[in-house]
Amino acid sequence: MPDTSLFNRRERKKQETRAALEAAALRLFAQRGYEQTTVEDIADAADVAVRTFFRYFSSKQHVLFGEVTHNIVERLRAALAAQPVEQPLPEAVRAAMDGLVPEGSDQYQQVVARMRLLNQLPELRPAFLMIMHEMHGAIAEFVADRSGQPATALYPQVLASAATSAATASLCALERGELTAEELDDLRHRAYHALTAGLDQIADGPTPVHGHR
């Protein structure tokens, strides 16, 4: 019979090493700047070998997003699937997005640190936009499945856009100063409500977004 305690210890050690690398990278990025920080610097600060760094991350850009966004699309799909079938789709999508909010002040501070680095370094934006694009696709597929419309139809596309745009807009507010996690959530909810206010007008139509009548 497998030794589950040994497996658990190994997994816990992996999680601790990943977290140590992320913390070291964010600290060094803030102190020295992204370009001035090397993978060797990060590994040294976390007290691990460089080869250990590459077991967890493919690059400095990869470590920037870290555990906070690790498997975020898969977690979003699971959160969407868990929503009650009878729940209105805009409410289901909002609830699933709420489920991705970082738990605890440490994770929230990591989100803040990462977003500020993204705002300072435009070359890192494509990676963030790719994550949002994948989240958009997951939401559109969910709405399509629940509504019986194609994922390319107007309603799934607009609802997915509203969810990801509201998240992006609220995160951009971090540029203006300190916000608590609750204040950030409130901004996202307000943006989402504004963007979905007229969705019932297109809920029934299967018009593809890439076509013209």
C-alpha positions in Angstrom: 0.0 0.0 0.0 1.5 3.4 -0.9 2.8 5.6 1.8 0.4 8.5 1.6 2.2 10.4 4.4 5.4 10.4 2.3 3.5 11.6 -0.7 1.9 14.4 1.3 5.3 15.5 2.6 6.7 15.6 -0.9 3.8 17.6 -2.2 4.0 20.0 0.8 7.7 20.5 0.1 7.0 21.2 -3.6 4.4 23.8 -2.6 6.8 25.4 -0.1 9.6 25.6 -2.7 7.3 27.1 -5.3 6.0 29.7 -2.8 9.6 30.5 -1.8 10.6 31.1 -5.4 7.6 33.3 -6.0 8.2 35.4 -2.9 11.9 35.8 -3.7 11.1 36.8 -7.3 8.5 39.4 -6.3 10.8 40.8 -3.7 13.8 41.1 -6.1 11.6 42.5 -8.9 10.5 45.3 -6.5 13.9 46.0 -5.2 16.1 45.7 -8.3 13.6 45.9 -11.2 12.5 43.0 -13.5 15.2 43.4 -16.1 18.0 43.6 -13.5 16.9 40.4 -11.7 18.2 37.1 -13.1 17.0 33.6 -12.6 20.2 32.9 -10.7 19.4 35.8 -8.3 15.9 34.3 -7.6 17.2 30.8 -7.0 19.9 32.1 -4.7 17.5 34.2 -2.7 15.2 31.2 -2.3 18.2 29.0 -1.4 17.7 26.5 -4.2 19.7 25.5 -7.3 18.9 27.1 -10.6 17.8 23.7 -12.0 15.2 23.6 -9.2 13.8 26.9 -10.4 13.3 25.4 -13.8 11.4 22.5 -12.4 8.6 24.9 -11.4 8.9 27.8 -13.8 10.0 28.1 -17.4 11.1 31.8 -17.2 11.1 35.0 -15.1 7.8 35.9 -16.9 6.3 32.6 -15.8 7.2 33.1 -12.1 5.6 36.5 -12.2 2.1 35.0 -12.3 2.8 32.2 -9.9 0.5 30.1 -7.7 -2.3 32.8 -7.6 -3.1 32.1 -11.3 -1.8 28.5 -11.4 -4.5 26.5 -13.2 -6.8 29.4 -13.0 -8.7 28.4 -16.2 -9.3 24.9 -14.9 -10.5 26.3 -11.6 -12.8 28.7 -13.4 -14.3 25.8 -15.5 -14.9 23.8 -12.3 -16.5 26.8 -10.6 -18.8 27.4 -13.6 -19.8 23.7 -13.7 -20.7 23.8 -10.0 -23.3 26.6 -10.5 -27.0 25.4 -10.2 -28.6 24.8 -13.6 -31.6 27.0 -12.7 -29.4 30.0 -11.8 -29.6 32.9 -14.3 -26.4 32.8 -16.4 -25.1 36.3 -15.5 -25.4 35.4 -11.8 -23.8 32.0 -12.4 -20.8 33.6 -14.1 -20.4 36.3 -11.4 -20.5 33.6 -8.7 -17.8 31.5 -10.5 -15.6 34.6 -10.9 -16.1 35.3 -7.2 -14.8 31.9 -6.4 -11.4 32.8 -7.9 -10.8 35.6 -5.5 -7.5 35.0 -3.5 -8.1 33.8 0.0 -6.2 35.6 2.7 -4.2 38.8 2.8 -0.9 37.2 1.7 -2.4 35.9 -1.6 -4.2 39.3 -2.2 -0.9 41.2 -1.6 0.7 38.9 -4.2 -2.0 39.9 -6.7 -1.3 43.6 -5.9 2.4 43.2 -6.4 2.0 41.3 -9.7 -0.4 43.8 -11.1 1.9 46.7 -10.3 4.8 45.0 -12.0 2.6 44.4 -15.0 1.6 48.1 -15.1 5.3 49.1 -14.9 6.5 46.6 -17.5 4.4 46.7 -20.8 6.4 43.7 -22.2 4.7 41.5 -19.6 1.1 42.4 -20.7 0.8 39.7 -23.4 1.0 36.9 -20.8 -1.7 38.6 -18.7 -3.9 39.1 -21.8 -3.5 35.4 -22.8 -4.8 34.3 -19.4 -7.8 36.6 -19.8 -8.4 35.3 -23.3 -8.5 31.7 -22.0 -10.9 32.7 -19.3 -13.1 34.4 -21.8 -13.2 31.2 -23.8 -14.1 29.1 -20.8 -17.0 31.4 -19.9 -18.3 31.6 -23.5 -18.3 27.8 -23.7 -20.1 27.5 -20.4 -22.8 30.0 -21.4 -23.2 28.3 -24.8 -23.7 25.0 -23.2 -26.3 26.3 -20.7 -28.1 28.5 -23.2 -28.1 26.1 -26.2 -26.4 28.7 -28.4 -23.0 28.4 -30.2 -20.0 29.8 -28.3 -19.5 32.3 -31.1 -23.1 33.7 -30.7 -23.5 37.2 -29.4 -24.9 36.4 -26.0 -22.1 34.0 -24.8 -19.4 36.3 -26.2 -20.8 39.5 -24.6 -21.3 37.8 -21.2 -17.8 36.4 -21.3 -16.4 39.8 -22.3 -18.3 41.5 -19.5 -16.8 39.1 -16.9 -13.2 39.4 -18.1 -13.5 43.2 -18.7 -14.9 43.8 -15.3 -12.0 41.8 -13.7 -9.4 43.7 -15.8 -10.9 47.1 -15.1 -11.0 46.5 -11.3 -7.4 45.3 -11.3 -6.3 48.4 -13.2 -7.7 50.5 -10.3 -4.7 49.3 -8.2 -2.6 51.8 -10.1 -4.5 54.6 -8.3 -3.4 53.5 -4.8 -4.1 51.0 -2.0 -7.4 49.1 -2.2 -8.6 46.4 0.1 -9.7 43.0 -1.3 -13.3 44.0 -0.5 -13.0 47.3 -2.3 -11.6 45.5 -5.3 -14.4 43.0 -5.3 -16.9 45.9 -5.1 -15.4 47.6 -8.1 -15.5 44.3 -10.1 -19.2 43.8 -9.2 -20.1 47.3 -10.1 -18.4 47.0 -13.5 -20.0 43.7 -14.2 -23.4 44.9 -13.3 -23.0 47.9 -15.6 -21.7 45.7 -18.5 -24.5 43.1 -18.2 -27.4 45.5 -17.6 -28.8 45.1 -21.1 -27.9 41.5 -21.8 -31.5 40.2 -21.7 -32.1 42.0 -25.0 -29.8 39.5 -26.8 -30.3 36.5 -24.6 -32.4 34.6 -27.2 -30.5 35.3 -30.4 -27.9 32.9 -31.8 -26.3 35.5 -34.2 -22.6 34.7 -34.6 -20.3 37.5 -33.7 -18.2 37.0 -36.8 -21.1 37.2 -39.2 -23.5 39.7 -40.6 -27.2 39.3 -41.3 
